[in-house]
């Protein structure tokens, strides 16, 4: 039984190493564009500020 557990653990380590190596070599994934997120966040912030001004004016 100990041999089977050892084989399973070795298999998991080998697969994790292969997947990690393969993921680190794949460079054509497109990347992460933070400028788009900042643009969306800025748009949402402006919308929230405008909505707050409308609500404050309607309450006053």
C-alpha positions in Angstrom: 0.0 0.0 0.0 2.9 2.4 0.7 4.3 1.8 -2.8 0.9 2.8 -4.3 0.8 6.0 -2.3 4.3 6.8 -3.3 3.5 6.3 -7.0 0.5 8.5 -6.7 2.4 11.3 -5.0 5.2 11.0 -7.6 2.7 11.2 -10.4 1.1 14.3 -8.9 4.5 16.0 -8.6 5.5 15.1 -12.1 2.2 16.4 -13.6 2.4 19.6 -11.6 5.9 20.2 -12.8 5.0 19.5 -16.4 1.9 21.8 -16.2 4.0 24.6 -14.5 6.7 24.3 -17.1 4.3 24.3 -20.0 2.4 27.3 -18.6 5.6 29.3 -18.1 6.7 28.6 -21.7 3.5 29.7 -23.3 3.9 33.5 -23.9 1.3 34.2 -26.6 -1.7 34.4 -24.3 -2.5 38.0 -25.0 -1.4 39.5 -21.7 -3.3 41.6 -19.2 -4.4 45.1 -20.2 -4.7 47.2 -17.1 -5.5 50.4 -19.1 -8.8 48.9 -20.1 -9.7 48.2 -16.5 -8.7 51.6 -15.4 -10.8 53.2 -18.2 -13.8 51.1 -17.1 -13.2 52.0 -13.5 -12.9 55.7 -14.3 -16.1 55.6 -16.3 -17.9 53.9 -13.5 -16.6 56.4 -11.0 -17.7 59.3 -13.1 -21.2 57.7 -13.4 -21.4 57.2 -9.7 -20.3 60.8 -9.0 -22.9 62.1 -11.5 -25.6 59.9 -9.9 -24.7 61.2 -6.5 -24.9 64.8 -7.6 -28.4 64.2 -9.1 -29.6 62.5 -6.0 -28.2 65.3 -3.8 -29.8 68.0 -5.9 -33.2 66.1 -5.9 -33.1 65.8 -2.1 -32.3 69.5 -1.6 
